[in-house]
């Protein structure tokens, strides 16, 4: 793995950066795997950097419940739902993070993904982020359970509608760890919008919100005089925490999407803004890197800090710097080195091109030596092209009997009567006989006589 820092924009691009630019420009199926580092320029803190969420004191509490003085990974793990107090603290932290995300906009890195999609060279983006900025940048989310709004059932996946194994998955990015803009039930498959359910105020106070789907089911059971157990379910942010499994069919769906991308023979891999600490994400990176190298493509890591030695055999290049600066520089070098890739094809105006052609003569017979002229009654239309439609020809030539147009020749002509020799004058030819044969009558029967 070759490690280098991103050179200033005023300098000539290095040979390493030029190789990356050339490989990206010729790529047809680019895979991108990203972490929290691509959203820091938007104002969203990452987790493990020196200025990240775990290294900074927590924000002031917006309710009567105090927040912990410092946020630890335990607040974003499955342990957060071990008790009611830890659960309320977790909800307060997520509500504070949601308010911060709502004020942010997509970064140049997110816009770079949309550019690759526009150029039809983006295969897929796998994101560890929960901010949903990829969706705001113009990418479509893959429909995986827990990451899209559903009704009473779970999200419909491509594997359920188009068969297993070779299912075609629609969408540009996979939200591996969920979406902070959604909430889901802890019991049923209900997934709803955070904003439409107006759940932010309750979560900021650490209060529990009932699932509307479960409430409706319990109401119908009461009307049917059926036994209704106490409602123990509630809504929670639709996130995948540490040491927690994704909801229901999500792991199978993610595995099928990844296998579909592996079968597509990807030829370029970008990994940006991540320190590569999550085990499942690390396995995904290694699988994609092997597939890209089989096609002769490049594997590039862009991060602010160096990663462990275990990745030296996985990546071809490690670029130290911010992802926004990297994508801005690489697009500028791409436009300079390959300007024809950025020429937009314009649509030709058919009114600017007028074809002038002479009218074609009407050929009536190969034996006719005189040119044919239309009669005074016929008014031929002026042809506009060398091939005239039938309705453009003068109809008087075919319907007027007095037209001077000669009739076409035909091979079916009446042949002249055969000439008979003097010696055959004594024979009595029959009306049906047209050949030179002598006939005689014998016992009332006319028999032919052989020619002498």
C-alpha positions in Angstrom: 0.0 0.0 0.0 1.4 3.4 -1.0 0.6 6.1 1.5 0.8 9.8 0.6 -0.8 13.1 1.7 -3.0 15.1 -0.6 -0.9 17.7 -2.4 -2.1 21.4 -2.5 -4.5 22.2 -5.3 -2.0 24.7 -6.8 0.6 22.0 -7.5 0.9 19.6 -10.3 -0.8 16.3 -9.4 1.6 13.5 -8.4 1.9 10.3 -10.4 0.0 8.4 -7.7 -2.9 10.9 -7.8 -2.8 10.8 -11.6 -3.1 7.0 -11.6 -6.1 7.2 -9.3 -7.8 9.8 -11.5 -7.2 7.7 -14.6 -8.6 4.5 -13.1 -11.7 6.3 -11.7 -12.3 8.0 -15.1 -12.4 4.6 -16.9 -14.3 2.7 -14.2 -17.7 1.4 -15.0 -18.7 -0.1 -11.6 -17.4 1.8 -8.6 -18.1 0.7 -5.1 -17.9 3.2 -2.2 -17.8 2.4 1.5 -17.9 5.3 3.9 -17.9 6.2 7.6 -18.6 9.2 9.8 -15.6 11.1 8.6 -17.3 12.2 5.3 -20.0 14.2 7.3 -17.7 16.1 9.7 -17.5 19.0 7.3 -21.3 19.3 7.4 -21.1 19.9 11.2 -21.8 16.4 12.4 -19.3 15.0 14.9 -17.7 11.6 14.2 -17.1 9.1 17.1 -13.4 8.1 17.5 -11.3 11.1 16.3 -9.6 13.4 18.8 -12.4 15.9 18.3 -15.2 13.2 18.0 -18.2 12.5 20.1 -16.5 10.2 22.5 -13.7 12.7 23.2 -16.0 15.8 23.7 -18.1 16.6 26.7 -21.8 16.1 26.1 -24.1 18.9 25.1 -26.3 20.6 27.7 -29.5 18.7 28.4 -32.7 20.1 26.9 -34.9 18.5 29.6 -35.0 18.0 33.3 -33.1 14.8 32.9 -29.3 15.4 33.1 -27.1 13.9 30.4 -23.9 12.0 31.3 -20.8 14.3 31.5 -19.1 12.3 28.7 -20.5 10.0 26.0 -19.1 6.6 25.7 -19.7 3.7 23.2 -21.9 2.1 25.9 -24.5 4.8 25.2 -24.8 3.6 21.6 -24.7 -0.2 22.3 -27.4 -2.7 23.0 -26.8 -2.0 26.7 -28.7 1.2 26.3 -32.0 -0.8 26.5 -31.1 -2.8 29.6 -33.0 -0.4 31.9 -35.5 2.4 31.7 -33.0 5.0 32.8 -30.3 4.1 30.3 -33.0 3.9 27.6 -34.2 7.5 28.4 -30.6 8.7 28.3 -30.1 7.1 24.9 -33.2 8.7 23.5 -32.1 12.1 24.7 -28.7 11.7 23.0 -30.4 10.6 19.7 -32.9 13.5 19.9 -30.0 16.0 20.4 -28.1 14.4 17.4 -31.3 14.5 15.3 -31.6 18.3 15.8 -28.0 18.7 14.8 -28.4 16.7 11.6 -31.5 18.6 10.6 -29.5 21.8 10.3 -26.8 20.2 8.1 -26.5 19.9 4.3 -24.8 17.3 2.1 -21.0 17.7 1.7 -18.9 17.8 -1.5 -18.2 14.1 -0.9 -21.9 13.4 -1.0 -22.2 15.4 -4.1 -19.4 13.4 -5.6 -21.4 10.2 -5.1 -24.3 11.9 -7.0 -21.9 12.8 -9.8 -20.8 9.2 -10.2 -24.4 8.2 -10.3 -25.1 10.8 -13.0 -22.2 9.4 -15.0 -23.6 5.9 -14.6 -20.4 4.6 -13.1 -21.6 4.2 -9.5 -22.4 0.7 -8.5 -23.3 1.2 -4.8 -22.5 3.2 -1.7 -22.4 1.3 1.7 -22.7 3.8 4.5 -22.2 3.4 8.2 -23.7 6.8 8.8 -27.2 7.4 10.2 -27.6 11.0 9.1 -29.2 10.2 5.7 -27.3 12.9 3.9 -26.9 10.5 0.9 -30.6 10.7 0.4 -30.5 14.5 0.4 -27.7 14.5 -2.1 -29.8 12.6 -4.7 -29.1 8.9 -4.0 -31.9 6.4 -3.7 -31.9 4.2 -0.7 -32.0 0.4 -1.0 -35.3 -0.9 0.5 -34.0 -2.9 3.5 -36.2 -3.5 6.5 -35.8 -0.9 9.2 -34.4 1.7 6.8 -37.5 2.6 4.9 -41.0 3.7 6.0 -43.5 0.8 6.0 -47.1 0.3 6.9 -48.2 -2.6 9.0 -45.6 -4.9 7.5 -41.9 -4.8 6.9 -40.1 -3.2 3.9 -40.5 -5.0 0.6 -37.2 -6.3 -0.7 -36.2 -7.2 -4.2 -35.6 -10.8 -3.0 -39.2 -11.2 -2.1 -40.6 -9.9 -5.4 -38.0 -11.1 -7.9 -36.8 -14.4 -6.6 -33.8 -15.3 -4.6 -30.2 -15.5 -5.5 -30.2 -13.4 -8.7 -32.5 -10.7 -7.4 -31.9 -7.2 -8.8 -31.7 -4.7 -6.0 -32.8 -1.2 -6.8 -31.2 1.8 -5.0 -27.9 3.6 -4.8 -26.9 3.3 -1.2 -27.3 0.9 1.7 -27.8 2.3 5.2 -26.0 -0.4 7.2 -26.7 1.1 10.6 -30.1 2.5 10.1 -31.5 6.0 9.7 -31.9 8.6 12.5 -34.9 10.0 10.6 -37.0 6.8 11.2 -38.4 5.0 14.2 -39.5 1.4 14.5 -41.4 -0.8 17.0 -39.6 -3.1 19.3 -42.2 -5.9 18.6 -43.9 -5.6 15.2 -42.5 -4.6 11.8 -43.8 -1.0 12.0 -41.4 1.7 10.7 -42.4 5.3 10.6 -41.1 8.8 10.1 -39.6 10.6 13.0 -41.0 14.0 11.8 -44.5 12.8 10.8 -45.0 11.1 14.2 -43.8 14.2 16.0 -41.7 12.1 18.3 -38.8 14.5 18.9 -40.2 16.2 21.9 -41.0 13.0 23.7 -37.6 11.5 23.0 -35.8 14.7 24.1 -37.6 14.3 27.5 -36.8 10.6 27.7 -40.4 9.6 27.4 -41.8 6.4 26.0 -43.9 6.4 22.8 -46.4 3.7 22.0 -46.4 2.0 18.6 -49.5 3.1 16.7 -49.8 -0.2 14.9 -49.8 -2.2 18.2 -52.3 0.3 19.7 -54.6 -0.3 16.8 -54.3 -4.1 17.0 -55.1 -4.0 20.7 -58.2 -1.7 20.1 -59.5 -4.1 17.5 -59.1 -7.1 19.9 -61.0 -5.2 22.6 -63.9 -4.5 20.1 -63.9 -8.2 19.2 -64.1 -9.1 22.9 -60.8 -10.9 22.7 -58.2 -11.1 25.5 -55.9 -8.0 25.3 -52.6 -8.3 27.1 -50.9 -5.2 28.5 -49.1 -3.1 25.8 -45.4 -3.6 26.5 -44.1 -2.4 23.1 -42.8 1.0 22.3 -41.1 3.0 19.5 -37.3 3.5 19.3 -34.9 5.1 16.8 -34.4 2.9 13.9 -30.7 2.4 14.4 -28.4 -0.6 14.7 -26.4 -0.3 17.9 -23.1 -2.0 18.9 -23.6 -5.6 19.8 -27.1 -5.6 18.3 -28.4 -7.5 15.3 -30.3 -5.6 12.6 -34.1 -6.1 12.5 -35.5 -9.3 11.2 -34.6 -9.8 7.5 -32.1 -7.0 7.2 -28.9 -9.1 7.6 -30.1 -11.5 4.8 -31.0 -8.6 2.6 -27.7 -6.8 3.1 -25.8 -10.1 2.3 -27.8 -10.5 -0.9 -27.2 -6.9 -2.0 -23.4 -7.4 -1.4 -23.4 -10.7 -3.3 -25.2 -9.0 -6.2 -22.5 -6.3 -6.3 -19.8 -8.9 -6.1 -21.3 -10.7 -9.1 -21.4 -7.4 -11.1 -17.5 -7.5 -11.3 -16.7 -4.1 -9.7 -13.6 -2.4 -11.0 -12.9 0.4 -8.4 -13.2 0.6 -4.6 -13.3 3.8 -2.5 -13.2 3.6 1.3 -13.6 7.1 2.9 -13.9 8.6 6.4 -13.6 5.5 8.5 -10.9 4.0 10.8 -12.1 0.4 10.0 -13.0 -0.7 13.5 -16.4 -2.4 13.0 -15.9 -6.2 12.4 -18.8 -6.6 9.9 -17.8 -3.5 7.9 -14.2 -4.8 7.8 -15.3 -8.1 6.3 -17.3 -6.3 3.7 -14.3 -4.1 2.7 -12.1 -7.2 2.3 -14.6 -9.0 0.1 -15.0 -6.1 -2.2 -11.3 -5.4 -2.4 -10.7 -9.0 -3.6 -13.3 -8.7 -6.3 -11.9 -5.4 -7.5 -8.4 -6.7 -7.7 -9.5 -9.7 -9.8 -10.7 -7.2 -12.4 -7.4 -5.3 -12.3 -9.0 -2.3 -10.5 -7.7 0.0 -7.7 -8.6 0.0 -4.0 -8.2 3.5 -2.5 -8.5 4.5 1.2 -9.1 8.2 2.1 -8.9 9.0 5.7 -7.5 11.7 8.0 -5.4 9.2 10.0 -3.4 6.1 9.1 -5.0 2.7 9.6 -3.5 -0.5 11.0 -0.8 -2.6 9.2 -3.4 -5.3 8.5 -4.7 -3.2 5.6 -1.4 -2.9 3.7 -2.2 -5.9 1.5 -5.9 -4.8 0.9 -5.5 -1.2 -0.4 -3.3 0.0 -3.3 -3.2 3.6 -2.0 -3.9 5.4 1.3 -4.5 9.1 0.9 -4.2 11.1 4.1 -6.5 14.1 4.1 -10.1 15.1 4.1 -12.5 13.5 1.8 -14.0 16.8 0.6 -10.5 18.0 -0.5 -9.7 14.7 -2.2 -12.9 14.5 -4.3 -12.6 18.2 -5.2 -9.0 17.7 -6.4 -9.6 14.5 -8.2 -12.6 15.9 -10.2 -10.6 19.0 -11.2 -7.7 16.8 -12.4 -10.2 14.6 -14.2 -11.6 17.6 -16.1 -8.1 18.8 -17.0 -6.6 15.4 -18.1 -9.7 14.1 -19.9 -11.8 17.1 -21.0 -13.8 15.1 -23.6 -15.3 13.1 -20.7 -17.1 16.3 -19.7 -18.5 17.4 -23.0 -22.2 17.4 -23.0 -24.0 15.9 -26.0 -26.4 18.4 -27.6 -29.6 17.5 -29.4 -29.6 18.4 -33.1 -32.4 20.6 -34.4 -34.0 18.9 -37.4 -35.1 22.3 -38.8 -31.5 23.3 -39.3 -31.0 20.6 -41.9 -33.1 20.8 -45.1 -32.6 18.2 -47.8 -33.2 19.4 -51.4 -33.7 16.6 -54.0 -34.8 16.5 -57.6 -38.1 14.7 -58.5 -37.6 11.3 -59.8 -38.9 10.4 -63.3 -41.7 7.8 -63.6 -40.4 4.8 -65.5 -43.3 3.2 -67.3 -41.7 0.7 -69.7 -38.2 -0.4 -70.6 -39.1 -0.4 -74.3 -40.6 3.1 -74.4 -38.4 5.5 -76.2 -40.5 8.6 -75.9 -40.7 10.5 -72.6 -44.1 10.5 -71.0 -45.8 13.8 -70.3 -48.8 14.4 -68.0 -51.9 15.6 -69.6 -53.2 19.1 -69.2 -55.9 17.9 -66.8 -53.4 16.4 -64.4 -51.6 18.6 -61.9 -48.6 16.7 -60.5 -47.5 17.7 -57.0 -44.0 18.8 -56.5 -42.1 16.0 -54.8 -40.2 16.8 -51.6 -37.8 13.8 -51.7 -36.4 11.3 -54.1 -38.8 8.6 -52.9 -42.3 9.8 -53.5 -45.3 8.3 -51.6 -48.0 6.8 -53.7 -50.5 9.5 -52.8 -48.2 12.1 -54.2 -48.3 10.8 -57.7 -50.9 12.2 -60.2 -54.0 10.0 -60.2 -55.0 10.9 -63.8 -52.4 8.7 -65.3 -54.1 5.7 -63.9 -57.8 6.7 -64.1 -58.0 8.8 -67.3 -58.4 6.6 -70.4 -57.4 9.5 -72.7 -54.0 9.8 -71.0 -51.1 9.6 -73.5 -49.2 7.4 -71.1 -48.4 4.2 -73.0 -49.5 0.9 -71.6 -46.8 -1.3 -70.1 -45.5 -4.1 -72.3 -46.5 -7.7 -71.6 -45.0 -11.0 -72.7 -48.5 -12.5 -73.3 -49.0 -11.6 -77.0 -51.3 -13.4 -79.5 -49.1 -15.5 -81.7 -49.7 -15.5 -85.5 -51.4 -18.6 -87.0 -48.9 -21.3 -88.1 -48.1 -21.5 -91.8 -48.9 -24.9 -93.5 -46.8 -26.4 -96.2 -48.4 -27.5 -99.6 -48.0 -31.2 -98.8 -50.2 -30.8 -95.7 -53.1 -29.2 -97.6 -54.9 -32.5 -98.1 -55.1 -33.2 -94.4 -57.9 -32.1 -92.3 -56.7 -30.3 -89.3 -58.8 -30.2 -86.1 -59.6 -26.9 -84.5 -57.5 -27.9 -81.5 -54.5 -28.8 -83.5 -51.9 -26.1 -83.9 -48.8 -28.2 -84.7 -47.6 -29.3 -88.2 -49.0 -32.9 -88.1 -50.9 -34.9 -90.7 -54.0 -36.7 -89.6 -56.1 -39.4 -91.4 -59.5 -40.9 -90.6 -59.6 -44.7 -90.0 -62.9 -46.4 -89.1 -64.3 -43.1 -88.1 -61.4 -42.3 -85.8 -59.0 -39.5 -86.5 -55.4 -40.7 -86.0 -52.2 -38.7 -86.4 -49.8 -39.8 -89.2 -46.1 -39.6 -88.6 -44.2 -36.9 -90.5 -42.3 -38.1 -93.5 
